[in-house]
Amino acid sequence: MCKPEGNGPFPAVIHKHGGIGTVAGTPEKTFEALAKEGYVGFSPIRRGTRLLSGHLDNVFAAIDYVERLPFVDHQHIAMIGFSRRGLLTFQDAARSNIFKTIVIMAPTAGRGRLGLDLRDATLIHAPVLLMAAENDTGSALSFAS
């Protein structure tokens, strides 16, 4: 977690990084950039399993944790998810109205067993930025199901 200087309250971003076994990207750099711009950045410790079962429970525990932080503006919480956590971010956003903004990057299909059910998009009440590259074969599978 990173936070800006001062007492807040600050808007918060829950960041769910990609990767299986190892972390994809550099969450530390993301958090430093968020703090520099006035946001609390938090990344829950994720399960080290390939199976996605239980991961949503971890995210809701992270949401509860962030909401209890005295320096967080509870009315301004966003979520960013990348890869498999992008898929989970979509599912989280369809199940919770707490988020003010959702960013989903390169969502994967969960090894073909789990895809984005775009009908669930009607349940999301926050602006969503969905990014998938044309040559991203994992994201292409997410939308095919």
Secondary structure as UniProt FT lines:
FT   STRAND          10..16
FT   HELIX           27..36
FT   TURN            37..38
FT   STRAND          40..42
FT   TURN            53..54
FT   HELIX           55..68
FT   TURN            70..71
FT   STRAND          72..82
FT   HELIX           84..95
FT   STRAND          99..105
FT   TURN            110..113
FT   HELIX           118..123
FT   STRAND          128..131
FT   TURN            134..135
FT   HELIX           137..144
//
